[in-house]
Amino acid sequence: MEPYKAKSMPLDYKIDKDMLKLISEANVKYGEYKSLLNTLEFDASYFLDSVILNESYKSTQIEGTKRNIRRLFESGIS
């Protein structure tokens, strides 16, 4: 089996007033998110580890590799 070969994504976009507004709003939301994570009384690494593992699982699906998500989470991040 050959690995999946992704096609190039079109990068035709204009940075206009609306695009700048969206980028600015996204930046503000990201800052709010980071601040919230810093104020919560939990170890953020648990949250981030699960996000990374889920992203890894989705990548294996794109590549066509068969991987059980339960096994992936049980093995953890190494």
C-alpha positions, 0 to 999 in steps of 0.5 A: 500500500502506498502512502496518501499523497495530498494535493497542493491546496490553492493559496489564492486569497486576498488580504483585505479588510474582511480578512484582517478583521477575521485574523484579528478576531482569531488572535483575540480569541486565542489570547482569551483561550490561553488566559483561561487555560492559565487560570484553570486549576488543572494540568493542561498537559492532560488536555493537550496530550489528548488533542495531540493523540486525537490529531495523530489518530486522524492523521493515520486515517488520512494515510490509510493506516489502520490504528485502534484509537483505544490502543493509541490512547492507552499507549500514550504519547512517547 
